[in-house]
Amino acid sequence: WKAMSSTEKLPYQNRAAPQVESYREQMKAYKDSGKEAAWKERRGIVSWKRDPEKPKRPVSGFFMFVAEVRAQNPSLKVTEQAKLAGGRWKAMSAEEKAPFERRAAPQFERFKQQLQAYKDSGKEAAWKEKKELYMKAIGKASAKAKAKAKAKA
């Protein structure tokens, strides 16, 4: 195969093309069903991840404050920076915290809108269904599924 030119390979590639396309479609369906993730989980290859389409929660006012404290104290270890920021945040009054919380509020409102749009689109339900199939495939049922099964029995 390595010694053949691209023109010599072409008839074989043309015959294989429909099978390759069929394989890709079947593999996509297999991955989307959650069975591949279950197979990998049983073998310890990967763990279940969060839904990549779900909007991520924005940074809170506290973490905006922590970022400022870290910028002011770059020589400290991360753990020391966190202790320092936490202590200062606890000691702050509501008026002192307000600027950070005001900066975080629009981001949180945008997040809530994105989250509602995500839920309304049906993507959340599809993800939960896919995860449930995955959990069944590896032999783990959610608490809700266990309660439902117990109620039927």
Disulfide bonds with the S-S distance in Angstrom:
none
